[in-house]
Amino acid sequence: MSFDDEPGHGGGDPGAADDRFSTLGGTRQTRTRLPEAPGDAYGATRRPPRTSRSLVMVVGVVVLLVAAIAFANRGGDDTGTSPDNAAKPGGAGSTAATGTKPVPGKQAGIASGFPQSEQGAQSAAANYAVALGSTGMFNKDTRHQILDAVYTAPSAAKLKAPQDAAYSADFLKKLGLDAEGRTPPGNTFVSRTIPVGTKVQEYHAGSAKVSVWYTGLIGMSGPGSTDPVRTAWKTWTFDLQWSDNDWKITADSQTDGPAPVPGDIAASSADDISKAVEGYGGFTYAR
């Protein structure tokens, strides 16, 4: 069969039924498709641009951002004071702010007036650890003031002589200080306790045992120092007693750690350490 034998490729005029190029039953009429109306059987209605949906999405994102900012700036909420969120003996409690101001005053520059509660006991322990780890402990006069402020009167009286013996002239000399605990000119002596967390071991209405996990800084920063500033990780446990409307220490002990793996940050220069110590103050700690 030749190509001309196919219908529509012969020598004569093809019939209407034989014309396979016909668009309307072989009449060779051309259908012009106009824009479809709803319900057009030949196609779906063309959709307009979805500008309204994009606008709704943008407005939704803005509303969410405003809500998030408002929530972040909101003051202390009720969850912090809920009994379910209070620290339980032997367990770690939430450190979320409660909105309660736990320290109405100071004694010898140390926070005082803690509430008679688990939160108050933890705040007292953290702040007392800071005071007992400060540079003030290396001078006899300020040391006695600190002991009187954080210990019960009987405990402070018992501690002063042993503490004076511990902070001997030989001990101070090893740290680069003179017999009065003074720092050589051009140097900065560093001694800081930085609480990482607190834990209630025991709690009763008139007594508590609280542990403070902390990292410490100690050493001499300056030219020619043989005792550069270094870090330590320890846990300080305090036996507290409710005395004169405040928490006071009756006894304390320390253990090493827990200590994390040291980081890979290079040690700063003595000058940078001195500037940081002089430029960054300490904190009053509260749960």
C-alpha positions as a Python dict, from the first residue, in 0.01 Angstrom:
ca = {
    (1, 'M'): (0, 0, 0),
    (2, 'S'): (140, 336, -110),
    (3, 'F'): (128, 661, 84),
    (4, 'D'): (-142, 785, -166),
    (5, 'D'): (-360, 490, -82),
    (6, 'E'): (-423, 627, 270),
    (7, 'P'): (-752, 817, 306),
    (8, 'G'): (-704, 1188, 230),
    (9, 'H'): (-385, 1131, 31),
    (10, 'G'): (-546, 999, -292),
    (11, 'G'): (-578, 1189, -615),
    (12, 'G'): (-951, 1281, -570),
    (13, 'D'): (-1131, 1499, -317),
    (14, 'P'): (-1175, 1320, 7),
    (15, 'G'): (-1512, 1271, 160),
    (16, 'A'): (-1618, 1427, 483),
    (17, 'A'): (-1602, 1096, 666),
    (18, 'D'): (-1255, 1020, 527),
    (19, 'D'): (-1086, 1352, 611),
    (20, 'R'): (-880, 1275, 928),
    (21, 'F'): (-769, 1643, 952),
    (22, 'S'): (-1128, 1764, 988),
    (23, 'T'): (-1196, 1933, 1319),
    (24, 'L'): (-1576, 1932, 1311),
    (25, 'G'): (-1704, 1617, 1154),
    (26, 'G'): (-1502, 1664, 838),
    (27, 'T'): (-1630, 2011, 750),
    (28, 'R'): (-1277, 2159, 783),
    (29, 'Q'): (-1421, 2435, 997),
    (30, 'T'): (-1189, 2569, 1267),
    (31, 'R'): (-1308, 2608, 1624),
    (32, 'T'): (-1179, 2917, 1802),
    (33, 'R'): (-1161, 2868, 2178),
    (34, 'L'): (-1270, 3169, 2374),
    (35, 'P'): (-1187, 3227, 2741),
    (36, 'E'): (-1355, 2953, 2934),
    (37, 'A'): (-1658, 3030, 3140),
    (38, 'P'): (-1753, 2843, 3455),
    (39, 'G'): (-1863, 2493, 3370),
    (40, 'D'): (-1688, 2484, 3033),
    (41, 'A'): (-1661, 2119, 2944),
    (42, 'Y'): (-1329, 2174, 2764),
    (43, 'G'): (-1134, 2301, 3061),
    (44, 'A'): (-1138, 2432, 3412),
    (45, 'T'): (-1183, 2796, 3495),
    (46, 'R'): (-856, 2988, 3499),
    (47, 'R'): (-757, 3087, 3857),
    (48, 'P'): (-673, 3448, 3936),
    (49, 'P'): (-337, 3531, 4098),
    (50, 'R'): (-332, 3430, 4467),
    (51, 'T'): (-231, 3763, 4611),
    (52, 'S'): (-478, 3734, 4898),
    (53, 'R'): (-323, 3409, 5025),
    (54, 'S'): (26, 3564, 5032),
    (55, 'L'): (-107, 3862, 5225),
    (56, 'V'): (-269, 3636, 5483),
    (57, 'M'): (57, 3445, 5531),
    (58, 'V'): (256, 3767, 5586),
    (59, 'V'): (2, 3896, 5839),
    (60, 'G'): (9, 3562, 6020),
    (61, 'V'): (388, 3568, 6055),
    (62, 'V'): (380, 3924, 6191),
    (63, 'V'): (115, 3830, 6448),
    (64, 'L'): (322, 3533, 6565),
    (65, 'L'): (635, 3747, 6601),
    (66, 'V'): (449, 4008, 6807),
    (67, 'A'): (306, 3736, 7031),
    (68, 'A'): (650, 3581, 7083),
    (69, 'I'): (806, 3915, 7178),
    (70, 'A'): (525, 3989, 7422),
    (71, 'F'): (565, 3646, 7584),
    (72, 'A'): (943, 3687, 7617),
    (73, 'N'): (905, 4027, 7782),
    (74, 'R'): (638, 3912, 8022),
    (75, 'G'): (727, 3916, 8388),
    (76, 'G'): (748, 3614, 8618),
    (77, 'D'): (454, 3383, 8582),
    (78, 'D'): (272, 3156, 8819),
    (79, 'T'): (459, 2844, 8713),
    (80, 'G'): (764, 2945, 8913),
    (81, 'T'): (570, 2952, 9240),
    (82, 'S'): (364, 2642, 9177),
    (83, 'P'): (423, 2360, 9430),
    (84, 'D'): (486, 2125, 9138),
    (85, 'N'): (783, 2337, 9031),
    (86, 'A'): (939, 2375, 9374),
    (87, 'A'): (1271, 2198, 9426),
    (88, 'K'): (1226, 1867, 9605),
    (89, 'P'): (1482, 1736, 9854),
    (90, 'G'): (1739, 1529, 9669),
    (91, 'G'): (1631, 1660, 9329),
    (92, 'A'): (1720, 1950, 9104),
    (93, 'G'): (1452, 2216, 9079),
    (94, 'S'): (1366, 2463, 8807),
    (95, 'T'): (1567, 2785, 8801),
    (96, 'A'): (1283, 2984, 8645),
    (97, 'A'): (1228, 3326, 8801),
    (98, 'T'): (936, 3345, 9040),
    (99, 'G'): (895, 3721, 9053),
    (100, 'T'): (959, 3717, 9429),
    (101, 'K'): (1241, 3943, 9543),
    (102, 'P'): (1438, 3715, 9778),
    (103, 'V'): (1696, 3965, 9908),
    (104, 'P'): (1561, 4281, 10073),
    (105, 'G'): (1891, 4388, 10235),
    (106, 'K'): (2264, 4343, 10281),
    (107, 'Q'): (2501, 4279, 10569),
    (108, 'A'): (2872, 4363, 10526),
    (109, 'G'): (2801, 4396, 10154),
    (110, 'I'): (2654, 4045, 10140),
    (111, 'A'): (2293, 3968, 10048),
    (112, 'S'): (2075, 3900, 10351),
    (113, 'G'): (1711, 3870, 10453),
    (114, 'F'): (1632, 3552, 10262),
    (115, 'P'): (1279, 3405, 10294),
    (116, 'Q'): (1221, 3099, 10509),
    (117, 'S'): (1166, 2862, 10218),
    (118, 'E'): (1356, 2620, 9997),
    (119, 'Q'): (1408, 2900, 9747),
    (120, 'G'): (1541, 3125, 10019),
    (121, 'A'): (1780, 2857, 10147),
    (122, 'Q'): (1920, 2803, 9796),
    (123, 'S'): (1963, 3177, 9742),
    (124, 'A'): (2145, 3209, 10075),
    (125, 'A'): (2377, 2918, 9999),
    (126, 'A'): (2469, 3053, 9654),
    (127, 'N'): (2540, 3405, 9783),
    (128, 'Y'): (2735, 3279, 10083),
    (129, 'A'): (2953, 3067, 9854),
    (130, 'V'): (3032, 3381, 9653),
    (131, 'A'): (3127, 3574, 9968),
    (132, 'L'): (3342, 3294, 10112),
    (133, 'G'): (3526, 3259, 9780),
    (134, 'S'): (3596, 3629, 9736),
    (135, 'T'): (3920, 3824, 9775),
    (136, 'G'): (3785, 3962, 10102),
    (137, 'M'): (3870, 3632, 10269),
    (138, 'F'): (4243, 3703, 10228),
    (139, 'N'): (4239, 3999, 10466),
    (140, 'K'): (4181, 3939, 10838),
    (141, 'D'): (3941, 4228, 10900),
    (142, 'T'): (3716, 4166, 10601),
    (143, 'R'): (3735, 3791, 10661),
    (144, 'H'): (3592, 3832, 11011),
    (145, 'Q'): (3315, 4054, 10873),
    (146, 'I'): (3222, 3789, 10619),
    (147, 'L'): (3221, 3513, 10881),
    (148, 'D'): (2996, 3719, 11109),
    (149, 'A'): (2757, 3788, 10820),
    (150, 'V'): (2708, 3435, 10687),
    (151, 'Y'): (2756, 3205, 10992),
    (152, 'T'): (2557, 3181, 11312),
    (153, 'A'): (2723, 3372, 11595),
    (154, 'P'): (2854, 3059, 11773),
    (155, 'S'): (2987, 2909, 11449),
    (156, 'A'): (3159, 3233, 11346),
    (157, 'A'): (3328, 3262, 11685),
    (158, 'K'): (3465, 2908, 11654),
    (159, 'L'): (3587, 2959, 11298),
    (160, 'K'): (3784, 3283, 11325),
    (161, 'A'): (4098, 3143, 11487),
    (162, 'P'): (4124, 2837, 11257),
    (163, 'Q'): (4059, 3058, 10952),
    (164, 'D'): (4327, 3304, 11058),
    (165, 'A'): (4571, 3015, 11087),
    (166, 'A'): (4474, 2882, 10744),
    (167, 'Y'): (4529, 3221, 10580),
    (168, 'S'): (4882, 3242, 10717),
    (169, 'A'): (5155, 3472, 10590),
    (170, 'D'): (5324, 3174, 10420),
    (171, 'F'): (5003, 3076, 10244),
    (172, 'L'): (4943, 3431, 10126),
    (173, 'K'): (5302, 3459, 10004),
    (174, 'K'): (5256, 3155, 9781),
    (175, 'L'): (4967, 3337, 9615),
    (176, 'G'): (5180, 3648, 9563),
    (177, 'L'): (5016, 3850, 9845),
    (178, 'D'): (5179, 4018, 10142),
    (179, 'A'): (5103, 3927, 10504),
    (180, 'E'): (4795, 4153, 10503),
    (181, 'G'): (4656, 4004, 10184),
    (182, 'R'): (4749, 4304, 9970),
    (183, 'T'): (4828, 4270, 9599),
    (184, 'P'): (5164, 4389, 9459),
    (185, 'P'): (5142, 4709, 9249),
    (186, 'G'): (5069, 4644, 8881),
    (187, 'N'): (4902, 4308, 8952),
    (188, 'T'): (4546, 4187, 8999),
    (189, 'F'): (4462, 3913, 9245),
    (190, 'V'): (4164, 3706, 9137),
    (191, 'S'): (3944, 3494, 9362),
    (192, 'R'): (3585, 3435, 9255),
    (193, 'T'): (3320, 3172, 9312),
    (194, 'I'): (3065, 3139, 9031),
    (195, 'P'): (2767, 2917, 9122),
    (196, 'V'): (2643, 2693, 8841),
    (197, 'G'): (2350, 2543, 9028),
    (198, 'T'): (2207, 2462, 9370),
    (199, 'K'): (2043, 2153, 9511),
    (200, 'V'): (1839, 2102, 9827),
    (201, 'Q'): (1963, 1793, 10008),
    (202, 'E'): (1736, 1833, 10311),
    (203, 'Y'): (1480, 2090, 10415),
    (204, 'H'): (1290, 2157, 10735),
    (205, 'A'): (1123, 2469, 10868),
    (206, 'G'): (1426, 2566, 11076),
    (207, 'S'): (1714, 2397, 10895),
    (208, 'A'): (1833, 2299, 10550),
    (209, 'K'): (2125, 2133, 10373),
    (210, 'V'): (2202, 2287, 10034),
    (211, 'S'): (2478, 2201, 9788),
    (212, 'V'): (2622, 2459, 9549),
    (213, 'W'): (2798, 2336, 9237),
    (214, 'Y'): (3040, 2605, 9128),
    (215, 'T'): (3341, 2692, 8921),
    (216, 'G'): (3610, 2910, 9075),
    (217, 'L'): (3883, 3146, 8959),
    (218, 'I'): (4198, 3202, 9163),
    (219, 'G'): (4547, 3330, 9092),
    (220, 'M'): (4757, 3638, 9029),
    (221, 'S'): (4730, 3823, 8701),
    (222, 'G'): (5021, 4049, 8617),
    (223, 'P'): (5381, 4065, 8492),
    (224, 'G'): (5610, 3807, 8645),
    (225, 'S'): (5329, 3618, 8819),
    (226, 'T'): (5423, 3262, 8914),
    (227, 'D'): (5064, 3174, 9002),
    (228, 'P'): (4849, 3253, 8695),
    (229, 'V'): (4470, 3258, 8720),
    (230, 'R'): (4325, 2908, 8691),
    (231, 'T'): (3985, 2747, 8723),
    (232, 'A'): (3847, 2484, 8958),
    (233, 'W'): (3522, 2289, 8979),
    (234, 'K'): (3383, 2201, 9320),
    (235, 'T'): (3067, 2135, 9518),
    (236, 'W'): (3017, 2330, 9841),
    (237, 'T'): (2759, 2192, 10086),
    (238, 'F'): (2615, 2414, 10359),
    (239, 'D'): (2423, 2321, 10674),
    (240, 'L'): (2190, 2614, 10725),
    (241, 'Q'): (1989, 2720, 11028),
    (242, 'W'): (1706, 2972, 11049),
    (243, 'S'): (1848, 3231, 11290),
    (244, 'D'): (1752, 3596, 11353),
    (245, 'N'): (1501, 3587, 11065),
    (246, 'D'): (1759, 3472, 10811),
    (247, 'W'): (1947, 3165, 10694),
    (248, 'K'): (2293, 3126, 10852),
    (249, 'I'): (2562, 2862, 10812),
    (250, 'T'): (2640, 2624, 11098),
    (251, 'A'): (2883, 2399, 10908),
    (252, 'D'): (3012, 2348, 10553),
    (253, 'S'): (3228, 2111, 10346),
    (254, 'Q'): (3367, 2091, 9993),
    (255, 'T'): (3434, 1815, 9741),
    (256, 'D'): (3598, 1827, 9399),
    (257, 'G'): (3386, 1827, 9082),
    (258, 'P'): (3182, 1751, 8889),
    (259, 'A'): (3425, 1892, 8631),
    (260, 'P'): (3352, 1910, 8256),
    (261, 'V'): (3605, 1839, 7983),
    (262, 'P'): (3829, 2147, 7940),
    (263, 'G'): (3753, 2354, 7633),
    (264, 'D'): (3993, 2422, 7349),
    (265, 'I'): (3996, 2800, 7392),
    (266, 'A'): (4346, 2940, 7429),
    (267, 'A'): (4427, 3106, 7761),
    (268, 'S'): (4403, 3485, 7759),
    (269, 'S'): (4690, 3713, 7845),
    (270, 'A'): (4739, 3842, 8199),
    (271, 'D'): (4640, 4190, 8083),
    (272, 'D'): (4310, 4063, 7937),
    (273, 'I'): (4232, 3875, 8259),
    (274, 'S'): (4304, 4184, 8470),
    (275, 'K'): (4080, 4401, 8254),
    (276, 'A'): (3799, 4143, 8268),
    (277, 'V'): (3815, 4113, 8647),
    (278, 'E'): (3814, 4490, 8689),
    (279, 'G'): (3544, 4546, 8427),
    (280, 'Y'): (3294, 4271, 8515),
    (281, 'G'): (3124, 4280, 8853),
    (282, 'G'): (2968, 3992, 9043),
    (283, 'F'): (2604, 3893, 9096),
    (284, 'T'): (2350, 3853, 9370),
    (285, 'Y'): (2219, 3502, 9320),
    (286, 'A'): (1855, 3404, 9373),
    (287, 'R'): (1628, 3121, 9268),
}
